[in-house]
């Protein structure tokens, strides 16, 4: 089995080549979601985009999802508010977790910043297993979302 670091290294290279020169943010987010989902096998992978004081569902791969998340609510809204990645080993222990699916057990949410250092979206990934995400996921996913800054 391939080590997580190596898997992410290959995934990141694949994403960079896939989106190089692309300027449509929806298309880029759609292909990033699909690539992460396909290569990593997570339960749900997608983006929420900032619209005023809420996050709205953007391109994703997986089952039906919540469409509106208020600032500071749930894991996604908290990552937006903190302007930092949030790793949740067990979603049932996260205060105010918004359960879009009862099958989600752990989660990581990575904020996407634009060139002005404003949070413009978040990358949300859910797993069916507890304790799926760690500092390796955080490091590589933060690197991946940096490729979106110029699109906002």
C-alpha positions as CSV (number, residue, x, y, z in Angstrom):
1,X,0.0,0.0,0.0
2,X,1.3,3.4,-1.0
3,X,2.2,5.7,1.9
4,X,0.0,8.7,2.5
5,X,2.7,11.3,1.7
6,X,3.5,9.6,-1.6
7,X,-0.2,9.4,-2.5
8,X,-0.6,13.1,-1.8
9,X,2.6,14.0,-3.7
10,X,1.2,12.2,-6.8
11,X,-2.2,13.7,-6.3
12,X,-0.9,17.2,-6.0
13,X,1.2,16.8,-9.2
14,X,-1.9,15.4,-11.0
15,X,-4.0,18.4,-9.8
16,X,-1.4,21.0,-10.8
17,X,-1.2,19.5,-14.3
18,X,-4.9,19.2,-14.6
19,X,-5.7,22.8,-13.7
20,X,-2.7,24.6,-15.2
21,X,-3.9,27.6,-17.2
22,X,-7.5,27.1,-16.3
23,X,-9.4,30.2,-15.3
24,X,-12.9,29.0,-14.4
25,X,-13.2,28.5,-10.7
26,X,-16.2,26.2,-10.8
27,X,-14.5,23.9,-13.3
28,X,-11.2,23.9,-11.3
29,X,-13.0,23.2,-8.0
30,X,-15.0,20.4,-9.7
31,X,-11.9,18.7,-11.0
32,X,-10.0,19.1,-7.7
33,X,-13.0,17.5,-5.8
34,X,-13.2,14.7,-8.3
35,X,-9.4,14.0,-8.3
36,X,-9.2,14.0,-4.5
37,X,-12.2,11.8,-4.2
38,X,-11.1,9.3,-6.8
39,X,-7.5,9.1,-5.7
40,X,-8.0,9.2,-1.9
41,X,-11.3,7.3,-1.6
42,X,-12.9,9.7,1.0
43,X,-16.7,9.6,1.7
44,X,-17.3,13.2,0.6
45,X,-15.1,15.9,-1.0
46,X,-16.2,19.3,-2.0
47,X,-16.2,23.1,-1.7
48,X,-18.4,25.6,0.0
49,X,-18.1,29.1,-1.4
50,X,-18.5,32.3,0.7
51,X,-21.5,34.4,-0.2
52,X,-22.0,37.2,2.3
53,X,-22.4,35.7,5.8
54,X,-22.8,32.1,4.7
55,X,-21.1,29.3,2.9
56,X,-23.0,27.9,-0.1
57,X,-22.5,24.5,-1.6
58,X,-20.1,24.4,-4.5
59,X,-18.7,21.6,-6.7
60,X,-18.4,18.3,-4.8
61,X,-18.2,14.5,-5.1
62,X,-20.4,12.4,-2.9
63,X,-23.9,12.2,-1.5
64,X,-26.4,15.0,-1.1
65,X,-25.0,17.8,1.1
66,X,-26.1,20.8,3.1
67,X,-26.6,23.8,0.9
68,X,-26.1,26.7,3.3
69,X,-23.8,27.0,6.3
70,X,-23.7,30.1,8.5
71,X,-20.5,31.8,9.5
72,X,-19.0,30.2,12.6
73,X,-21.4,27.2,12.5
74,X,-20.3,23.5,12.1
75,X,-16.9,22.5,11.1
76,X,-17.0,24.5,7.8
77,X,-18.2,27.7,9.3
78,X,-15.7,27.3,12.2
79,X,-12.8,26.9,9.8
80,X,-14.0,30.1,7.9
81,X,-14.3,32.0,11.2
82,X,-10.9,30.8,12.5
83,X,-9.2,31.3,9.1
84,X,-7.5,28.0,9.8
85,X,-7.8,24.3,8.9
86,X,-9.9,22.3,11.3
87,X,-9.3,18.6,11.8
88,X,-12.1,16.7,13.6
89,X,-11.2,13.1,14.6
90,X,-14.8,12.3,15.7
91,X,-17.6,14.6,14.4
92,X,-19.9,13.5,17.2
93,X,-17.5,15.2,19.6
94,X,-17.4,18.5,17.7
95,X,-19.8,21.1,19.3
96,X,-22.4,22.3,16.8
97,X,-21.4,19.8,14.1
98,X,-23.9,19.9,11.2
99,X,-24.6,16.4,10.2
100,X,-25.3,16.4,6.5
101,X,-24.9,12.6,6.5
102,X,-25.0,10.3,9.5
103,X,-22.3,8.2,7.7
104,X,-19.6,10.9,8.2
105,X,-17.4,10.1,11.2
106,X,-14.4,12.4,10.8
107,X,-13.7,15.6,8.8
108,X,-11.1,18.1,7.7
109,X,-12.0,21.6,6.5
110,X,-9.3,23.8,4.8
111,X,-10.0,27.5,4.1
112,X,-9.3,28.8,0.6
113,X,-7.8,32.3,0.6
114,X,-7.7,34.8,-2.3
115,X,-4.8,37.1,-3.1
116,X,-6.1,39.6,-0.6
117,X,-5.9,36.9,2.2
118,X,-9.7,36.7,2.5
119,X,-11.4,33.4,3.0
120,X,-13.4,32.9,-0.2
121,X,-14.3,29.2,0.2
122,X,-13.5,26.1,2.1
123,X,-12.5,22.6,1.1
124,X,-14.5,20.1,3.1
125,X,-13.6,16.4,3.2
126,X,-15.5,13.7,5.2
127,X,-14.6,10.1,6.0
128,X,-16.7,7.2,7.1
129,X,-13.9,6.3,9.6
130,X,-12.9,7.9,12.8
131,X,-9.4,9.6,13.0
132,X,-8.9,9.7,9.3
133,X,-7.2,13.1,9.0
134,X,-3.9,14.3,10.5
135,X,-1.1,16.8,9.9
136,X,-0.1,15.1,6.6
137,X,-3.6,15.6,5.2
138,X,-3.6,19.2,6.4
139,X,-0.2,20.0,4.9
140,X,-1.0,18.6,1.4
141,X,-4.6,19.9,1.3
142,X,-3.5,23.4,2.3
143,X,-1.0,23.2,-0.6
144,X,-3.7,22.1,-3.0
145,X,-6.1,24.9,-2.2
146,X,-3.4,27.5,-2.7
147,X,-3.7,26.8,-6.4
148,X,-7.2,28.4,-6.2
149,X,-6.1,31.9,-4.9
150,X,-5.8,33.5,-8.3
151,X,-9.4,32.4,-9.3
152,X,-11.1,34.6,-6.7
